[in-house]
Amino acid sequence: MDSTFKLYSTKNHDLNVSLKEAIFHGLAQDGGLFLPKAIPKLSADFFREIKGKSFIEVSFEVARHLLVNEIPERKLLSIIENSFPFTTPIVEVEKNIFSQELFHGPTLSFKDFGARFMARLFQYYLNDQKRELNILVATSGDTGSAVADGFSTIPGIKVWILYPSKKISRIQEQQMTTLADNINAVEVSGTFDDCQKLVKQAFADKELRAQLNITSANSINIARLIPQTFYYFYLFSQLEDDSNIVVSVPSGNFGNLTAGIVAKKMGLPLRNFVAATNINDVFPEYLDSGSFSPRPSKQTISNAMDVGNPSNFERLQDLFHDDIKSMRENIYGARFTDDQTRQAIKFVYENTGYIMDPHGAVAYLGLKQYKDCVNKDIVGVFLETAHPAKFAETVEAAIQQQVTIPQQLMNSMNKEKKSTLIGGSYSEFKALLM
């Protein structure tokens, strides 16, 4: 029996590919998304022993069990140490409600976890690659800046970041348009869904793929999902009361939630998840009705979640074997407006002094709704996915106080923006790539 790490396509479970093949292709040849063929179930001893361990120690233990025989353990530990010179502290905001702060990386967003780990995996596998690698990324906000930072100056890699013009914050835009020459920012006249469509068209273009070596750094790439499982385990390791944990995930493209479900399938004892969205609520609507109806996204103040056709829905369906009853037993859906989000930021600040960004605020609201409507006797954790300074204008208007801007954000604000503006046509994007 082959005990190495293998992946299959959501469209073909008989497929067997290596991690290297999966991350370099991004999508499977049949258009499906990759998932591990075997998800190891970790023992009760494992969960007792991770208590009190560092983020690096927890991440390494999870990675070596999941990526069995894929990367030598010493090299795997080195990749993890170099990827995560930061941690994910738990902060108690109210009694039995905690924020897990995922914004302590270089771009102050949880996307740093996936982007930095992926960049170092590519470095590890690039030794025998002769052609330059082109990485295509569609972003509704923080993915672009994290990928730009993670891959900046890495030899042999060129990054193309597509973002919707005038629909992300200025800080986010500056972070992805002011880096090294191997980072190409492409400003698209349209929405995030238009950007994502262009990337998918490029992957389906046989002529383009014959001439260019391309892959994706979006959450469709399995290398993004793997490290996102790590902080769910670290969350558990930090909580004293771990008997009834519910985690609320601010959700857009659903990669973060998918990683949480993988962690739970590995045995992480979480009671439930909350999929908290803004008005782009196709997933909560699916849980309510059983019908998945993608539609154009609408702009909100939690812009990283402005997704009308989430890519990782396909992975979630696969992980639950297309069983909506099982999905409903594990995931509670909730959606909130911009006004509710602003009120939550204001309420929490005035009552606790804690400052949330708009995405964390949506997750906080989802957790509160779950406590009110499902089970009040839980230990709740909401994921705070970005530093509030990245959305200073919105947050300051809500709390009527100035937000301190960290130095790394100030540095990017003083640099010259470099981007290429295109319309929404694929032919224009293809010409730019060629």
Disulfide bonds with the S-S distance in Angstrom:
none
